[in-house]
């Protein structure tokens, strides 16, 4: 292991080391072994979807006994099949599809997944590998809804400013596979769900829209959300919600009686790993929360206010210290044509509020390695960020107003680019105050 960079001499590298520690704590190959069940009397079928599900499938294949039957279909995002598994495929049919807007590969894969669990017996075991991103990857429209309609609703939800739980409530009810329907198709086989959480509060049925878990939300809830954000539906789909024919399996449904679930990795676990590393360097670490939501730029402003208070008054925490937080913030797109995601929008809001505050460095990045739909995980803010941008003729305020944070940080060389990390425990934010 390479030595930990000094937070005083190299704050950028120090913050990047904290991010890497958070990501490492959520790697399926590291954490999966203790969560695996005993092989069943009958067959074992792996199913699931998400940005981390490719790595989860590879880890399961490696850890499952060689003499125990294993098959199945698992979907992950394009370029998210681990290189070793791509070069030497194992027992699980691991496929790739589009995220965040579903594509035909995802639809076909989801249909094949449903086919793989039909005709199972009570002696068989289904291991569901579920992580964030599964909502888009597991896409089979409900009756009366075309695939193109499903794509459009998804696009509108992503741009609406709706929270993840609101989006996933709608997705559940417009799907033939999410909201517990995949697990219902497995009956009478037992389902063991392994989860990597990317949602505030680690609510299991929200992660990937809960394809293997009963759904406590209702069609009425979904309708209210669609109306709140003024998202239109085809008449047949609206009728399905209004009449209740799109209702999902509920808690207490007998088909879930023998099912089990375990949370393999969570945002809090990753934040604690980063905090432990900071303390090794002699820097106090404070975790604000792993479930912060709200507009990204506003959350950035709030974090900046806290950092300025520490830098100027040593309150509410004494410097040097690191402030850590996670969750899932929101970007409401106000002007089309800009580039960026939650992390860079947070950082731009933070930089504007910091106004070059000395001694404050900030890293924000998505733990899956992808900020929105861009090629970066996030970016870094330094005390001279605004000055360097102004020297290049870039207005921070204009970029923020245009939802164009990517093109603010890219010319500065301040993007954090990791490529796919093969896991996903949502937003990671670290503020170093020295």
MILO-702696 format. One line per field, with one value per residue (C-alpha): residue number from 1; y, x, z. Coordinates in Angstrom, 2 decimals. Last residue first. Example, Ala and Ser with C-alpha at 12.3 -4.5 7.8 and 13.67 -1.06 7.14 Angstrom:
REM MILO-702696
n = (2 1)
py = (-1.06 -4.50)
px = (13.67 12.30)
pz = (7.14 7.80)
REM end
This chain:
REM MILO-702696
n = (434 433 432 431 430 429 428 427 426 425 424 423 422 421 420 419 418 417 416 415 414 413 412 411 410 409 408 407 406 405 404 403 402 401 400 399 398 397 396 395 394 393 392 391 390 389 388 387 386 385 384 383 382 381 380 379 378 377 376 375 374 373 372 371 370 369 368 367 366 365 364 363 362 361 360 359 358 357 356 355 354 353 352 351 350 349 348 347 346 345 344 343 342 341 340 339 338 337 336 335 334 333 332 331 330 329 328 327 326 325 324 323 322 321 320 319 318 317 316 315 314 313 312 311 310 309 308 307 306 305 304 303 302 301 300 299 298 297 296 295 294 293 292 291 290 289 288 287 286 285 284 283 282 281 280 279 278 277 276 275 274 273 272 271 270 269 268 267 266 265 264 263 262 261 260 259 258 257 256 255 254 253 252 251 250 249 248 247 246 245 244 243 242 241 240 239 238 237 236 235 234 233 232 231 230 229 228 227 226 225 224 223 222 221 220 219 218 217 216 215 214 213 212 211 210 209 208 207 206 205 204 203 202 201 200 199 198 197 196 195 194 193 192 191 190 189 188 187 186 185 184 183 182 181 180 179 178 177 176 175 174 173 172 171 170 169 168 167 166 165 164 163 162 161 160 159 158 157 156 155 154 153 152 151 150 149 148 147 146 145 144 143 142 141 140 139 138 137 136 135 134 133 132 131 130 129 128 127 126 125 124 123 122 121 120 119 118 117 116 115 114 113 112 111 110 109 108 107 106 105 104 103 102 101 100 99 98 97 96 95 94 93 92 91 90 89 88 87 86 85 84 83 82 81 80 79 78 77 76 75 74 73 72 71 70 69 68 67 66 65 64 63 62 61 60 59 58 57 56 55 54 53 52 51 50 49 48 47 46 45 44 43 42 41 40 39 38 37 36 35 34 33 32 31 30 29 28 27 26 25 24 23 22 21 20 19 18 17 16 15 14 13 12 11 10 9 8 7 6 5 4 3 2 1)
py = (23.22 22.54 19.48 19.07 15.58 14.65 11.20 10.71 7.25 3.84 2.39 -0.29 -1.34 1.75 2.70 5.22 7.25 10.85 13.64 16.90 19.74 20.31 23.93 23.62 20.69 22.40 24.97 22.79 20.10 22.68 23.49 23.69 26.99 29.14 27.35 28.07 31.73 32.06 30.46 32.80 31.52 33.95 31.81 34.14 34.02 30.22 30.42 33.01 30.97 27.81 29.52 28.17 24.68 22.84 19.25 17.32 14.51 10.97 12.04 10.70 12.31 10.82 12.12 12.09 8.64 6.84 4.72 6.45 9.78 12.57 15.64 16.89 20.13 22.09 24.85 26.55 30.00 30.83 31.54 32.81 29.83 30.39 30.39 27.33 25.41 26.08 24.95 21.89 20.79 21.19 19.12 16.31 16.19 16.03 18.07 19.32 22.18 22.11 22.60 25.35 24.88 21.27 20.51 18.76 16.62 15.39 11.79 10.92 11.36 13.58 14.07 17.07 16.78 18.51 20.81 22.67 22.70 21.90 24.09 26.30 27.04 30.66 31.47 28.06 26.26 28.89 28.92 25.11 25.21 27.93 25.96 22.84 24.91 26.40 22.97 21.68 24.62 23.76 20.10 20.78 18.64 15.38 14.41 10.74 9.69 12.42 14.99 12.63 14.41 13.53 14.80 14.75 12.88 11.05 7.83 9.94 10.65 6.92 6.16 8.90 7.46 4.00 5.55 7.30 3.96 2.21 5.11 4.92 1.24 -2.14 -5.74 -5.17 -8.55 -9.88 -12.98 -14.55 -17.29 -15.33 -13.25 -15.15 -14.93 -11.22 -9.54 -6.43 -5.58 -6.83 -3.86 -2.12 -1.45 -2.55 0.12 1.87 5.26 3.76 1.51 4.26 6.57 3.92 3.49 7.27 7.78 9.58 13.24 14.52 17.69 17.29 17.16 15.29 12.48 12.34 12.20 9.45 7.34 7.71 6.75 3.64 2.67 2.50 -0.30 -2.45 -6.02 -6.80 -8.53 -5.77 -3.04 0.13 -0.23 0.50 1.89 -1.42 -1.70 1.73 2.52 5.86 7.89 5.61 3.99 0.72 -2.43 -5.21 -9.01 -10.57 -14.24 -15.56 -18.95 -20.79 -21.06 -18.49 -16.74 -14.58 -12.93 -11.97 -10.17 -8.43 -6.95 -3.29 -3.85 -6.42 -5.45 -1.75 1.46 1.06 0.51 3.37 5.84 4.90 4.88 8.50 9.63 7.67 9.11 12.68 14.54 17.48 17.13 16.32 12.67 12.21 13.60 11.25 8.26 9.17 9.35 5.97 4.31 5.79 4.44 1.00 1.18 1.37 -0.44 -3.39 -2.40 -1.70 -4.07 -2.18 -3.68 -1.50 1.81 0.84 -1.24 1.85 1.39 -2.18 -5.57 -9.05 -11.45 -14.99 -17.41 -20.78 -23.97 -26.71 -24.96 -25.39 -23.10 -23.10 -19.41 -17.85 -17.76 -16.40 -13.30 -12.77 -13.20 -10.46 -8.22 -8.83 -8.00 -4.74 -3.77 -4.39 -2.34 0.76 2.34 5.97 6.22 3.86 1.59 -2.16 -4.76 -8.51 -11.12 -14.66 -16.31 -19.42 -17.62 -15.45 -15.27 -12.01 -10.18 -11.69 -10.47 -7.01 -6.45 -5.90 -2.22 -0.94 -0.59 -0.75 -4.03 -6.83 -10.30 -13.56 -16.94 -20.07 -21.87 -25.57 -26.42 -28.26 -25.06 -23.69 -20.07 -17.54 -16.80 -16.81 -14.61 -12.12 -11.89 -11.40 -8.65 -6.95 -6.85 -5.89 -2.72 -0.45 -2.28 -5.43 -8.76 -12.51 -15.52 -18.98 -21.75 -25.20 -27.83 -28.89 -25.39 -23.94 -22.30 -18.57 -15.88 -12.75 -13.36 -13.77 -10.57 -7.83 -7.54 -8.92 -6.72 -3.49 -1.06 -0.45 0.22 3.12 4.90 4.33 5.74 8.86 9.36 8.89 11.52 13.96 13.38 13.71 17.12 18.23 17.62 19.25 19.79 16.67 14.61 11.74 8.29 5.99 3.42 0.00)
px = (-6.54 -10.14 -10.64 -14.15 -15.16 -18.26 -19.25 -22.56 -23.96 -22.95 -22.26 -19.73 -17.82 -15.54 -16.19 -13.62 -11.76 -11.77 -11.80 -12.17 -9.89 -7.88 -9.07 -10.53 -12.72 -14.04 -16.35 -17.37 -18.56 -20.54 -22.86 -26.29 -26.65 -27.06 -24.06 -21.90 -22.95 -22.18 -18.76 -17.84 -14.97 -12.51 -9.42 -8.14 -11.63 -11.38 -8.01 -9.39 -12.52 -10.54 -7.83 -8.92 -9.32 -12.39 -12.08 -14.14 -16.66 -16.73 -15.87 -16.90 -20.36 -23.85 -24.62 -21.26 -19.89 -17.27 -19.81 -18.85 -20.11 -17.67 -17.20 -13.78 -13.29 -10.24 -10.47 -7.37 -8.07 -11.65 -11.70 -15.26 -16.56 -20.14 -19.22 -17.01 -19.81 -22.36 -19.78 -18.96 -22.58 -23.10 -19.95 -21.18 -24.82 -24.05 -22.59 -23.05 -25.26 -27.44 -30.83 -31.40 -33.25 -32.30 -33.19 -30.15 -30.80 -28.76 -28.29 -26.72 -23.20 -21.22 -17.73 -16.15 -12.40 -10.47 -7.56 -9.30 -11.67 -15.33 -18.44 -16.48 -12.78 -13.72 -12.51 -11.77 -14.50 -17.11 -16.02 -16.37 -19.90 -20.96 -19.41 -21.40 -24.59 -23.69 -22.97 -26.33 -27.86 -26.02 -27.04 -30.71 -31.84 -30.81 -28.37 -28.57 -25.11 -24.93 -22.53 -19.59 -16.83 -13.15 -10.28 -6.99 -4.01 -3.25 -4.74 -7.78 -8.33 -8.22 -10.87 -13.10 -12.86 -13.86 -16.70 -17.98 -17.96 -19.95 -22.42 -22.99 -23.95 -22.44 -23.58 -27.17 -28.79 -32.14 -34.23 -37.30 -39.32 -42.60 -42.22 -44.82 -47.25 -47.79 -47.49 -45.83 -47.44 -47.15 -47.49 -50.61 -50.68 -54.32 -55.21 -57.89 -56.15 -52.71 -53.69 -55.89 -52.88 -50.95 -53.75 -54.09 -50.37 -48.69 -47.84 -45.33 -46.41 -43.92 -46.60 -48.97 -46.48 -45.81 -49.53 -50.09 -47.29 -48.70 -52.17 -50.69 -49.41 -46.22 -45.41 -43.68 -42.66 -39.02 -37.34 -37.49 -37.05 -36.93 -33.16 -32.77 -36.14 -37.36 -34.30 -34.49 -30.80 -31.66 -30.65 -30.31 -27.26 -27.33 -25.51 -28.01 -27.94 -31.39 -31.94 -35.02 -36.60 -38.22 -42.04 -42.19 -39.54 -42.05 -43.06 -39.42 -39.34 -42.66 -41.42 -41.66 -39.79 -40.46 -43.60 -42.94 -44.96 -45.78 -42.23 -40.86 -43.26 -42.19 -38.58 -38.72 -40.27 -37.74 -34.88 -36.10 -37.83 -35.92 -37.76 -34.87 -34.50 -38.28 -38.71 -36.10 -37.69 -41.14 -39.68 -37.97 -41.14 -43.16 -40.60 -40.94 -44.68 -47.07 -50.42 -49.19 -46.29 -42.98 -40.01 -36.90 -34.36 -31.39 -33.05 -34.19 -31.07 -28.89 -28.24 -27.52 -29.20 -27.71 -30.64 -29.68 -32.48 -32.51 -34.22 -35.80 -39.21 -39.19 -38.36 -40.53 -39.94 -36.76 -34.79 -37.76 -37.91 -34.20 -34.65 -37.29 -34.92 -32.13 -34.37 -35.51 -31.99 -30.65 -33.54 -32.53 -33.33 -32.36 -29.91 -28.24 -28.00 -27.39 -24.72 -24.96 -23.62 -24.81 -23.60 -21.38 -18.17 -16.94 -13.14 -12.15 -15.26 -14.96 -11.37 -12.26 -15.10 -18.43 -19.27 -18.53 -22.25 -24.30 -25.12 -27.61 -27.56 -28.89 -28.66 -26.62 -24.98 -24.87 -22.58 -19.29 -17.28 -18.58 -19.77 -17.00 -15.74 -19.20 -20.54 -17.68 -18.22 -21.96 -21.38 -18.88 -21.50 -24.18 -22.38 -24.04 -27.33 -29.24 -30.27 -30.49 -28.46 -30.05 -29.06 -30.51 -31.79 -30.79 -29.61 -26.09 -25.59 -26.19 -23.63 -23.32 -19.90 -18.24 -19.57 -17.43 -14.16 -15.21 -18.32 -16.30 -18.01 -15.11 -12.83 -15.04 -14.80 -11.05 -10.65 -12.57 -10.33 -7.23 -8.58 -8.90 -5.26 -4.10 -5.73 -4.55 -0.86 1.44 -1.12 -3.29 -0.11 -0.57 -1.10 1.82 1.34 0.00)
pz = (7.29 6.22 4.01 2.60 1.43 -0.54 -1.80 -3.60 -4.24 -2.90 -6.34 -7.29 -10.38 -10.22 -13.84 -15.10 -12.51 -13.73 -11.14 -13.05 -11.96 -15.14 -15.12 -18.63 -17.41 -14.25 -15.84 -18.77 -16.36 -14.34 -17.23 -15.59 -17.49 -14.38 -12.87 -15.91 -15.89 -12.17 -12.50 -15.34 -17.47 -19.09 -18.53 -15.81 -14.28 -14.00 -12.23 -9.80 -9.07 -8.35 -6.25 -2.85 -4.36 -5.67 -6.95 -9.49 -10.01 -11.34 -14.87 -18.27 -18.16 -17.82 -14.34 -12.58 -13.35 -11.25 -9.38 -6.13 -7.44 -6.77 -4.61 -3.54 -1.60 -0.46 2.14 3.61 2.25 1.27 -2.46 -2.59 -0.54 -1.72 -5.41 -4.90 -3.12 -5.86 -8.40 -6.31 -5.91 -9.69 -10.26 -8.01 -9.14 -12.84 -15.65 -19.17 -20.37 -23.47 -21.84 -19.28 -16.01 -15.31 -11.69 -10.29 -7.24 -4.29 -3.33 0.00 1.29 3.65 5.02 6.75 7.24 9.98 10.73 12.19 15.13 14.62 15.16 15.03 14.53 13.79 10.26 8.70 10.66 9.81 6.18 5.99 7.40 4.97 2.09 3.01 2.92 -0.47 -1.91 -0.65 -2.52 -5.72 -5.50 -4.88 -1.97 -0.31 2.42 3.42 4.58 7.18 8.65 9.08 10.99 10.58 12.74 10.82 12.26 9.02 10.42 11.30 7.61 6.82 9.46 8.08 4.56 5.82 7.84 4.72 2.89 5.61 5.71 1.94 2.22 1.35 1.64 2.83 3.28 2.14 2.78 1.12 2.76 3.08 -0.09 -2.18 0.76 0.17 3.58 2.18 -1.19 -4.76 -7.18 -8.50 -12.24 -12.54 -9.97 -12.08 -11.97 -12.53 -15.42 -16.88 -16.93 -18.85 -21.38 -21.87 -22.56 -19.66 -19.08 -16.54 -14.73 -11.86 -9.15 -11.47 -12.01 -8.27 -7.41 -9.95 -8.45 -4.94 -6.19 -7.81 -4.40 -2.35 0.13 -2.51 -1.77 -2.59 -5.54 -8.15 -5.50 -7.60 -8.15 -4.41 -3.25 -1.78 0.47 2.16 2.69 4.37 1.35 -1.68 -3.29 -1.37 -2.42 -1.91 -1.83 -2.19 -1.31 -3.11 -2.29 -5.20 -5.29 -6.81 -8.94 -10.86 -7.58 -7.08 -10.42 -9.67 -6.40 -7.48 -10.74 -13.48 -15.42 -14.90 -14.82 -11.15 -10.03 -12.14 -10.55 -7.03 -8.23 -9.33 -6.06 -3.99 -6.03 -5.56 -8.40 -9.88 -13.18 -15.53 -14.53 -14.33 -17.84 -19.27 -17.51 -18.82 -22.32 -22.07 -20.80 -23.65 -26.14 -24.55 -25.06 -22.12 -22.30 -20.25 -17.93 -19.59 -19.12 -18.04 -15.69 -16.63 -15.84 -12.34 -11.77 -11.57 -7.87 -6.85 -6.81 -7.08 -6.57 -5.58 -6.53 -4.78 -5.93 -3.81 -3.86 -7.62 -10.55 -13.68 -14.40 -13.11 -16.38 -18.37 -16.17 -16.73 -20.47 -20.40 -18.43 -20.93 -23.87 -22.25 -21.24 -24.73 -26.14 -24.20 -20.84 -20.05 -17.12 -18.09 -21.13 -21.27 -20.53 -20.03 -17.60 -18.34 -15.13 -15.23 -16.06 -18.90 -19.45 -21.12 -19.93 -16.47 -16.12 -17.45 -15.00 -16.81 -16.33 -19.83 -20.59 -17.40 -15.71 -16.25 -14.66 -16.16 -14.46 -13.81 -10.88 -10.03 -7.11 -7.80 -8.26 -4.96 -5.24 -4.48 -7.99 -9.57 -6.78 -7.19 -10.96 -10.45 -7.87 -10.19 -12.92 -10.40 -9.32 -11.89 -11.41 -12.22 -10.85 -11.35 -10.22 -10.36 -7.95 -8.67 -6.25 -2.75 -2.02 -1.69 1.73 1.71 0.81 2.95 4.49 1.10 -0.48 1.10 -0.80 -4.20 -4.04 -3.69 -1.30 1.07 -1.92 -3.05 0.29 0.45 -3.07 -2.06 0.97 -1.21 -3.63 -0.75 0.22 -3.38 -3.65 -0.21 -1.06 1.49 4.26 3.87 3.41 0.99 2.56 1.79 -0.99 0.00)
REM end
